[in-house]
């Protein structure tokens, strides 16, 4: 329940930020384990968050590029998602005020 509430809060707090997209997640059907964002420049946002004491992680590299698979071919959707993905703090003990602070820093990053 907490993970669902966290995801819903992140989404609600960032709904007005046009450069932020969430990976489609139906919280009625699943509990989001990570808080997945898609943004134009994840390394820049990650650096901004880090400068404000907030951790985040880039998405994993595309599956087809990993050693066990090395699949030939073009996978543009997978590559695009991997290139633009950033995981936000998602520990279940985070309180709403902390999530709101994280979201405020994300809004500040995207505000000219």
DSSP file (Angstrom, degrees, kcal/mol; ACC not computed):
  #  RESIDUE AA STRUCTURE BP1 BP2  ACC     N-H-->O    O-->H-N    N-H-->O    O-->H-N    TCO  KAPPA ALPHA  PHI   PSI    X-CA   Y-CA   Z-CA
    1    1 A X     >        0   0    0      0, 0.0     4,-2.3     0, 0.0     5,-0.2   0.000 360.0 360.0 360.0 -40.2    0.0    0.0    0.0
    2    2 A X  H  >  +     0   0    0      1,-0.2     4,-2.7     2,-0.2     5,-0.2   0.913 360.0  50.8 -64.2 -42.5    2.8    2.4    0.8
    3    3 A X  H  > S+     0   0    0      1,-0.2     4,-2.4     2,-0.2    -1,-0.2   0.894 111.0  49.5 -63.0 -39.3    4.6    1.9   -2.5
    4    4 A X  H  > S+     0   0    0      2,-0.2     4,-2.3     1,-0.2    -1,-0.2   0.918 111.7  48.3 -63.9 -43.2    1.3    2.6   -4.3
    5    5 A X  H  X S+     0   0    0     -4,-2.3     4,-2.3     2,-0.2    -2,-0.2   0.893 111.3  50.7 -64.7 -39.9    0.7    5.8   -2.2
    6    6 A X  H  X S+     0   0    0     -4,-2.7     4,-2.9     2,-0.2     5,-0.2   0.938 110.7  47.8 -63.2 -47.3    4.3    6.9   -2.9
    7    7 A X  H  X S+     0   0    0     -4,-2.4     4,-2.6     1,-0.2    -2,-0.2   0.917 112.2  50.1 -60.3 -43.7    4.0    6.4   -6.7
    8    8 A X  H  X S+     0   0    0     -4,-2.3     4,-2.5     2,-0.2    -1,-0.2   0.895 111.6  48.6 -62.3 -40.9    0.6    8.3   -6.7
    9    9 A X  H  X S+     0   0    0     -4,-2.3     4,-2.9     2,-0.2     5,-0.2   0.936 110.9  49.4 -66.1 -47.0    2.2   11.2   -4.7
   10   10 A X  H  X S+     0   0    0     -4,-2.9     4,-1.6     1,-0.2    -2,-0.2   0.944 113.8  47.0 -54.6 -48.7    5.2   11.4   -7.0
   11   11 A X  H  X S+     0   0    0     -4,-2.6     4,-0.6    -5,-0.2    -2,-0.2   0.915 113.7  47.1 -61.9 -44.3    2.8   11.5  -10.0
   12   12 A X  H >< S+     0   0    0     -4,-2.5     3,-0.7     1,-0.2     4,-0.3   0.900 112.0  50.3 -65.3 -41.0    0.5   14.0   -8.5
   13   13 A X  H 3< S+     0   0    0     -4,-2.9    -1,-0.2     1,-0.2     3,-0.2   0.777 119.1  37.0 -68.5 -26.4    3.4   16.3   -7.4
   14   14 A X  H >< S+     0   0    0     -4,-1.6     3,-2.0    -5,-0.2    -1,-0.2   0.315  81.0 106.8-110.1   7.9    5.0   16.3  -10.9
   15   15 A X  T << S+     0   0    0     -3,-0.7    -1,-0.1    -4,-0.6    -2,-0.1   0.798  80.5  52.8 -58.9 -29.9    1.9   16.3  -13.1
   16   16 A X  T 3  S+     0   0    0     -4,-0.3     2,-0.8    -3,-0.2    -1,-0.3   0.325  84.8  95.2 -91.4   8.6    2.5   19.9  -14.1
   17   17 A X    X   -     0   0    0     -3,-2.0     3,-1.9     1,-0.2    -1,-0.1  -0.855  59.2-163.7-101.6 103.5    6.1   19.3  -15.2
   18   18 A X  T 3  S+     0   0    0     -2,-0.8    -1,-0.2     1,-0.3    -4,-0.0   0.768  84.5  57.1 -62.1 -27.2    5.9   18.8  -19.0
   19   19 A X  T 3  S+     0   0    0     91,-0.1     2,-0.5    20,-0.0    21,-0.4   0.458  93.3  83.4 -83.7   1.2    9.4   17.3  -19.3
   20   20 A X    <   +     0   0    0     -3,-1.9     2,-0.4    -6,-0.2    19,-0.2  -0.915  53.4 174.7-109.8 126.0    8.6   14.5  -16.8
   21   21 A X  E     -A   38   0A   0     17,-2.1    17,-3.1    -2,-0.5     2,-0.3  -0.988  19.6-142.2-126.5 137.8    6.9   11.3  -17.9
   22   22 A X  E     -A   37   0A   0     -2,-0.4     2,-0.3    15,-0.2    15,-0.2  -0.753  28.8-105.4 -95.9 146.4    6.2    8.3  -15.7
   23   23 A X        -     0   0    0     13,-1.2    13,-0.1    -2,-0.3     2,-0.0  -0.550  54.4 -95.4 -63.8 130.2    6.4    4.8  -16.9
   24   24 A X        +     0   0    0     -2,-0.3     2,-0.4     1,-0.0    -1,-0.1  -0.283  57.3 170.3 -56.6 123.0    2.8    3.7  -17.2
   25   25 A X        -     0   0    0     -3,-0.1     2,-0.9    -2,-0.0     7,-0.1  -0.981  29.1-150.2-141.1 123.7    1.8    1.9  -14.0
   26   26 A X    >>  -     0   0    0     -2,-0.4     4,-1.6     1,-0.1     3,-1.4  -0.831   9.1-166.8 -94.2 104.4   -1.6    0.8  -12.9
   27   27 A X  T 34 S+     0   0    0     -2,-0.9    -1,-0.1     1,-0.3   -23,-0.1   0.581  84.3  65.9 -72.8  -7.5   -1.5    1.0   -9.1
   28   28 A X  T 34 S+     0   0    0      1,-0.1    -1,-0.3    -3,-0.0     3,-0.1   0.776 113.4  31.3 -76.5 -26.6   -4.8   -1.0   -9.0
   29   29 A X  T <4 S+     0   0    0     -3,-1.4     2,-0.3     1,-0.2    -2,-0.2   0.654 126.5  21.2-105.2 -20.2   -3.0   -4.0  -10.5
   30   30 A X     <  -     0   0    0     -4,-1.6     2,-0.6   -26,-0.0    -1,-0.2  -0.982  63.8-124.7-149.4 156.1    0.6   -3.7   -9.3
   31   31 A X        -     0   0    0     -2,-0.3     2,-0.3    -3,-0.1   -27,-0.1  -0.926  36.5-126.8-100.9 117.9    2.8   -2.2   -6.6
   32   32 A X        -     0   0    0     -2,-0.6   -25,-0.1     1,-0.2   -26,-0.1  -0.478  20.2-168.4 -67.6 127.1    5.5   -0.2   -8.2
   33   33 A X  S    S+     0   0    0     -2,-0.3     2,-0.3     1,-0.1    -1,-0.2   0.901  74.5  30.2 -81.0 -44.2    8.9   -1.3   -6.9
   34   34 A X  S    S-     0   0    0     57,-0.0     2,-0.9    55,-0.0    55,-0.1  -0.772  81.4-121.9-110.2 158.5   10.8    1.6   -8.4
   35   35 A X  E     - B   0  88A   0     53,-0.7    53,-2.4    -2,-0.3     2,-0.5  -0.861  38.9-160.1-100.4  98.3    9.7    5.2   -9.0
   36   36 A X  E     + B   0  87A   0     -2,-0.9   -13,-1.2    51,-0.2     2,-0.3  -0.694  14.2 177.9 -92.4 122.8   10.4    5.3  -12.8
   37   37 A X  E     -AB  22  86A   0     49,-2.3    49,-2.4    -2,-0.5     2,-0.5  -0.911  18.5-152.8-117.9 148.7   10.7    8.7  -14.6
   38   38 A X  E     +AB  21  85A   0    -17,-3.1   -17,-2.1    -2,-0.3     2,-0.3  -0.994  27.5 164.1-117.1 125.9   11.5    9.5  -18.2
   39   39 A X    >   -     0   0    0     45,-2.6     3,-0.5    -2,-0.5   -19,-0.1  -0.929  46.9-113.0-137.9 158.8   13.2   12.8  -18.7
   40   40 A X  T 3  S+     0   0    0    -21,-0.4     2,-0.3    -2,-0.3    -1,-0.1   0.874 109.2  20.1 -62.5 -37.7   15.1   14.4  -21.6
   41   41 A X  T >>  +     0   0    0      1,-0.1     4,-2.0    43,-0.1     3,-0.5  -0.675  64.8 175.6-136.5  79.6   18.5   14.5  -19.8
   42   42 A X  H <> S+     0   0    0     -3,-0.5     4,-3.1    41,-0.4     5,-0.2   0.875  80.0  55.7 -55.8 -42.2   18.7   12.1  -16.9
   43   43 A X  H 3> S+     0   0    0      1,-0.2     4,-2.2     2,-0.2    -1,-0.2   0.895 108.9  48.3 -60.2 -36.9   22.4   12.7  -16.1
   44   44 A X  H <> S+     0   0    0     -3,-0.5     4,-2.1     2,-0.2    -1,-0.2   0.926 114.4  44.7 -68.3 -43.9   21.7   16.5  -15.7
   45   45 A X  H  X S+     0   0    0     -4,-2.0     4,-2.7     1,-0.2     5,-0.2   0.911 112.4  52.8 -65.4 -40.9   18.7   15.9  -13.4
   46   46 A X  H  X S+     0   0    0     -4,-3.1     4,-2.6    -5,-0.2    -2,-0.2   0.903 109.1  49.2 -60.8 -41.4   20.7   13.3  -11.5
   47   47 A X  H  X S+     0   0    0     -4,-2.2     4,-2.2    -5,-0.2    -1,-0.2   0.900 111.0  50.2 -64.7 -40.8   23.5   15.8  -10.9
   48   48 A X  H  X S+     0   0    0     -4,-2.1     4,-0.7     2,-0.2    -2,-0.2   0.936 112.7  46.1 -62.0 -46.7   21.0   18.5   -9.8
   49   49 A X  H ><>S+     0   0    0     -4,-2.7     5,-2.7     1,-0.2     3,-1.1   0.921 111.3  51.9 -63.3 -43.3   19.4   16.0   -7.3
   50   50 A X  H ><5S+     0   0    0     -4,-2.6     3,-2.0     1,-0.3    -1,-0.2   0.893 104.0  57.3 -60.5 -39.7   22.8   14.9   -6.0
   51   51 A X  H 3<5S+     0   0    0     -4,-2.2    -1,-0.3     1,-0.3    -2,-0.2   0.715 109.0  47.9 -63.6 -19.1   23.8   18.5   -5.4
   52   52 A X  T <<5S-     0   0    0     -3,-1.1    -1,-0.3    -4,-0.7    -2,-0.2   0.112 126.2-100.1-108.3  19.5   20.7   18.8   -3.2
   53   53 A X  T < 5S+     0   0    0     -3,-2.0     2,-0.5     1,-0.2    -3,-0.2   0.732  81.5 129.9  75.4  23.8   21.4   15.5   -1.3
   54   54 A X      < -     0   0    0     -5,-2.7    -1,-0.2    -6,-0.1    -2,-0.2  -0.948  46.6-145.0-116.5 123.4   19.0   13.4   -3.2
   55   55 A X        +     0   0    0     -2,-0.5    34,-0.5    -3,-0.1     2,-0.3  -0.503  25.7 159.9 -83.3 153.7   20.0   10.0   -4.7
   56   56 A X  E     -C   88   0A   0     -2,-0.2     2,-0.3    32,-0.1    32,-0.2  -0.955  22.9-142.3-160.0 168.1   18.8    8.6   -8.0
   57   57 A X  E     -C   87   0A   0     30,-1.9    30,-4.0    -2,-0.3     2,-0.1  -0.998  18.2-118.6-140.4 142.7   19.9    6.0  -10.5
   58   58 A X  E     -C   86   0A   0     -2,-0.3    28,-0.3    28,-0.2     3,-0.1  -0.404  45.0 -93.7 -71.0 156.6   19.8    5.7  -14.3
   59   59 A X        -     0   0    0     26,-1.5    -1,-0.1    23,-0.4     3,-0.1  -0.235  50.9 -89.2 -62.0 159.1   17.8    2.9  -15.8
   60   60 A X        -     0   0    0      1,-0.1    -1,-0.1    -3,-0.1     3,-0.1  -0.291  51.7 -92.2 -63.1 155.2   19.6   -0.3  -16.6
   61   61 A X        -     0   0    0      1,-0.2    -1,-0.1    -3,-0.1     5,-0.1  -0.293  63.2 -71.7 -62.3 158.2   21.2   -0.5  -20.1
   62   62 A X    >   -     0   0    0      1,-0.1     3,-1.8    17,-0.1     4,-0.4  -0.223  43.1-124.4 -54.4 140.6   18.9   -2.1  -22.7
   63   63 A X  G >  S+     0   0    0      1,-0.3     3,-1.7     2,-0.2     7,-0.3   0.858 107.5  60.6 -56.1 -40.2   18.5   -5.9  -22.2
   64   64 A X  G 3  S+     0   0    0      1,-0.3     7,-1.1     5,-0.1    -1,-0.3   0.637 101.1  55.7 -69.4 -10.5   19.7   -6.8  -25.7
   65   65 A X  G <  S+     0   0    0     -3,-1.8    -1,-0.3     5,-0.2    -2,-0.2   0.507  84.5 107.7 -95.2  -5.2   23.1   -5.1  -25.0
   66   66 A X  S X> S-     0   0    0     -3,-1.7     4,-2.3    -4,-0.4     3,-2.0  -0.439  81.6-112.2 -78.1 148.0   23.8   -7.2  -21.9
   67   67 A X  T 34 S+     0   0    0      1,-0.3    -1,-0.1     2,-0.2    -4,-0.0   0.818 112.5  53.6 -49.8 -43.6   26.4  -10.0  -22.0
   68   68 A X  T 34 S+     0   0    0      1,-0.1    -1,-0.3     2,-0.0    -4,-0.1   0.731 123.6  26.0 -68.6 -15.8   24.1  -13.0  -21.7
   69   69 A X  T <4  +     0   0    0     -3,-2.0    -2,-0.2    -6,-0.3    -5,-0.1   0.848  61.9 171.0-111.9 -56.7   22.0  -11.8  -24.6
   70   70 A X     <  -     0   0    0     -4,-2.3     2,-0.4    -7,-0.3    -5,-0.2   0.893  26.9-172.0  35.2  58.3   23.8   -9.6  -27.1
   71   71 A X        -     0   0    0     -7,-1.1    -1,-0.2    -5,-0.1     2,-0.1  -0.623  17.7-130.2 -79.7 130.4   20.9   -9.8  -29.5
   72   72 A X        +     0   0    0     -2,-0.4     2,-0.2     2,-0.0    -1,-0.1  -0.415  62.7  62.7 -72.5 156.3   21.5   -8.4  -32.9
   73   73 A X  S    S-     0   0    0     -2,-0.1     2,-0.5     2,-0.0    -2,-0.0  -0.596  83.9 -65.8 122.5 178.4   18.9   -5.9  -34.2
   74   74 A X        +     0   0    0     -2,-0.2     2,-0.3     1,-0.0    -2,-0.0  -0.927  35.5 174.1-111.7 125.7   17.4   -2.6  -33.6
   75   75 A X     >  +     0   0    0     -2,-0.5     4,-2.5     1,-0.1     5,-0.2  -0.634   7.8 169.3-129.1  71.9   15.3   -2.0  -30.5
   76   76 A X  H  > S+     0   0    0     -2,-0.3     4,-2.3     1,-0.2     5,-0.2   0.813  74.1  50.3 -62.6 -34.7   14.5    1.7  -30.6
   77   77 A X  H  > S+     0   0    0      2,-0.2     4,-2.7     1,-0.2     5,-0.2   0.947 113.3  45.7 -68.7 -47.0   11.9    1.8  -27.8
   78   78 A X  H  > S+     0   0    0      1,-0.2     4,-2.4     2,-0.2    -2,-0.2   0.916 114.8  48.3 -60.1 -44.3   14.1   -0.1  -25.4
   79   79 A X  H  X S+     0   0    0     -4,-2.5     4,-2.2     2,-0.2    -1,-0.2   0.897 112.3  48.9 -65.0 -40.5   17.0    2.0  -26.2
   80   80 A X  H  X S+     0   0    0     -4,-2.3     4,-1.6    -5,-0.2    -2,-0.2   0.926 112.1  47.6 -65.5 -45.5   15.0    5.2  -25.8
   81   81 A X  H  X S+     0   0    0     -4,-2.7     4,-1.0     1,-0.2     3,-0.3   0.924 113.5  48.1 -62.8 -44.1   13.6    4.2  -22.5
   82   82 A X  H  < S+     0   0    0     -4,-2.4     3,-0.4    -5,-0.2   -23,-0.4   0.898 111.4  50.6 -62.7 -40.3   17.0    3.2  -21.2
   83   83 A X  H  < S+     0   0    0     -4,-2.2   -41,-0.4     1,-0.2    -1,-0.2   0.778 120.1  34.4 -68.6 -28.0   18.5    6.5  -22.4
   84   84 A X  H  < S+     0   0    0     -4,-1.6   -45,-2.6    -3,-0.3     2,-0.2   0.386  92.6 112.4-110.2   1.6   15.9    8.6  -20.7
   85   85 A X  E  <  +B   38   0A   0     -4,-1.0   -26,-1.5    -3,-0.4     2,-0.3  -0.552  34.6 174.8 -87.7 142.4   15.1    6.7  -17.5
   86   86 A X  E     -BC  37  58A   0    -49,-2.4   -49,-2.3   -28,-0.3     2,-0.5  -0.988  21.5-141.6-141.9 132.2   15.8    7.8  -14.0
   87   87 A X  E     -BC  36  57A   0    -30,-4.0   -30,-1.9    -2,-0.3   -51,-0.2  -0.820  18.0-153.0 -93.8 129.1   14.9    6.0  -10.8
   88   88 A X  E     -BC  35  56A   0    -53,-2.4   -53,-0.7    -2,-0.5   -32,-0.1  -0.511  41.9 -68.2 -91.8 164.9   13.9    8.3   -7.9
   89   89 A X        +     0   0    0    -34,-0.5    -1,-0.2    -2,-0.2   -33,-0.0  -0.288  57.3 168.6 -53.2 134.9   14.2    7.4   -4.2
   90   90 A X        +     0   0    0     -3,-0.1    -1,-0.1   -56,-0.0     2,-0.1   0.224  15.7 140.9-141.0  15.6   11.7    4.6   -3.5
   91   91 A X    >   -     0   0    0      1,-0.1     3,-2.1     2,-0.1   -57,-0.0  -0.429  55.8-127.9 -64.5 136.6   12.4    3.1   -0.1
   92   92 A X  T 3  S+     0   0    0      1,-0.3    -1,-0.1    -2,-0.1   -86,-0.0   0.651 103.8  65.5 -65.3 -14.4    9.1    2.4    1.6
   93   93 A X  T 3  S+     0   0    0      2,-0.1    -1,-0.3   -91,-0.0     2,-0.1   0.536  72.6 116.1 -85.6  -4.6   10.1    4.3    4.7
   94   94 A X    <   -     0   0    0     -3,-2.1     2,-0.2     1,-0.1   -88,-0.0  -0.416  61.0-138.7 -63.0 134.1   10.2    7.7    2.9
   95   95 A X     >  -     0   0    0     -2,-0.1     4,-1.9     1,-0.1     3,-0.4  -0.489  22.2-104.9 -91.7 168.3    7.6   10.0    4.3
   96   96 A X  H  > S+     0   0    0      1,-0.2     4,-2.7     2,-0.2     5,-0.2   0.863 118.6  57.4 -60.6 -38.2    5.4   12.3    2.2
   97   97 A X  H  > S+     0   0    0      1,-0.2     4,-2.0     2,-0.2    -1,-0.2   0.883 106.7  49.4 -62.1 -38.0    7.3   15.4    3.1
   98   98 A X  H  > S+     0   0    0     -3,-0.4     4,-2.4     2,-0.2    -1,-0.2   0.923 111.4  48.4 -66.3 -44.1   10.5   13.9    1.8
   99   99 A X  H  X S+     0   0    0     -4,-1.9     4,-2.5     1,-0.2    -2,-0.2   0.904 110.7  51.3 -62.8 -41.0    8.8   12.9   -1.5
  100  100 A X  H  X S+     0   0    0     -4,-2.7     4,-2.1     2,-0.2    -1,-0.2   0.876 109.3  51.1 -64.3 -36.9    7.4   16.5   -1.8
  101  101 A X  H  X S+     0   0    0     -4,-2.0     4,-1.9     2,-0.2    -2,-0.2   0.924 109.8  49.5 -64.3 -44.8   10.9   17.9   -1.2
  102  102 A X  H  X S+     0   0    0     -4,-2.4     4,-1.9     1,-0.2    -2,-0.2   0.927 112.1  48.4 -58.6 -45.7   12.3   15.6   -4.0
  103  103 A X  H  X S+     0   0    0     -4,-2.5     4,-2.7     1,-0.2    -1,-0.2   0.860 107.0  55.8 -65.5 -36.2    9.5   16.7   -6.3
  104  104 A X  H  X S+     0   0    0     -4,-2.1     4,-2.3     1,-0.2    -1,-0.2   0.891 108.0  48.8 -62.7 -38.8   10.2   20.4   -5.5
  105  105 A X  H  X S+     0   0    0     -4,-1.9     4,-2.1     2,-0.2    -2,-0.2   0.868 110.4  50.7 -69.5 -36.0   13.8   20.0   -6.5
  106  106 A X  H  X S+     0   0    0     -4,-1.9     4,-1.7     2,-0.2    -2,-0.2   0.932 111.3  48.0 -65.7 -44.6   12.7   18.3   -9.8
  107  107 A X  H  X S+     0   0    0     -4,-2.7     4,-0.7     1,-0.2    -2,-0.2   0.906 110.3  52.8 -61.3 -41.0   10.3   21.2  -10.5
  108  108 A X  H >< S+     0   0    0     -4,-2.3     3,-0.7     1,-0.2    -1,-0.2   0.892 106.3  53.8 -61.7 -39.8   13.2   23.6   -9.7
  109  109 A X  H 3< S+     0   0    0     -4,-2.1    -1,-0.2     1,-0.2    -2,-0.2   0.896 113.4  41.6 -60.8 -40.9   15.4   21.9  -12.2
  110  110 A X  H 3< S+     0   0    0     -4,-1.7     2,-0.6    -5,-0.1    -1,-0.2   0.465  93.3  96.9 -89.5  -1.4   12.9   22.2  -15.0
  111  111 A X    <<        0   0    0     -4,-0.7   -94,-0.0    -3,-0.7    -4,-0.0  -0.790 360.0 360.0 -90.6 122.0   11.9   25.8  -14.1
  112  112 A X              0   0    0     -2,-0.6    -1,-0.1     0, 0.0    -4,-0.1   0.512 360.0 360.0 -66.0 360.0   13.7   28.3  -16.3
